[in-house]
Amino acid sequence: MEVFSATLPTLAFAPAVHVNYAETVLPMRDGLPKLKDFPAEFGGSGETMAE
C-alpha cells in the first residue's frame, strides 16, 4: 500500500540529504549534503559531491 506524504497533514518532514546527485538534472544550492549515489550504510559509496 502506498500513502502519499501530502495526505498526512501532521507529518513533519524536513529533507536531510540528496541521493544519486551525480545524475541530477536540476542542481540545487540548498546547503544539504549531496551524495554521488547512496549512503555507505545502504550499499553505496557514501561519496559526497560539491554544491
Phi, psi and omega in degrees: 000136177253140176233120179284133183300333180293342180274358179250089187297338181265002180287120177267109183243129175225115180300146183239338185198152172257132177250157182056038183290342178296336181258016185295148176255327183240096180299142180236138176245081184238004177082357178277151176298142179242115181266139180301315178227259180239161174300152180301327180297340180252015176094004178269188180278335184074007183284129179268159180240157178289151178279000000 
